[in-house]
Amino acid sequence: MSQLLGKLFPDVNTADDNETNTEARNYAKSQDNYTIFTEAELNTIITHLNPKKAPGPDFISNKMIKWSYGHLKSSMLGLFNKCMSIGYFPRKWKQSTVRIMAKPNRPKTDRADYSGEKRLVHQI
């Protein structure tokens, strides 16, 4: 199982980067300014959340986020923009639950016969 998981979600090895990858990484690290999220952007993101998606490891579903958004809009916007401004995103937000699922009508002998699905704590 761990081999299959490693093939579906390989680690990023920066030693294998080509010139374009290296330039992109260096550019991202050199940017001190950030783009704040606007209320309109957050509204669009929340509107497009699929309420039928399964929740992540925190058990907060997209349906719950959509339902509470009217009450939490300013708090969410402030929180996301603060994370952008200080360049810190809680480790819990980056954790995910991974499910390996066999593709239907496939022999299940090769990694191509499986698909991996990650559920982040929130998928905004």
ABEGO torsion letter per residue (X at the ends): XAAAAAAABBBBBAAABBAAAAAAAAAAAABABBBBBBAAAAAAAAAABBAABBBBAAGBBAAAAAAAAAAAAAAAAAAAAAAAAAGBBBAAAABBBBBBBBBBGBAGABAAABBBBBBBABBX
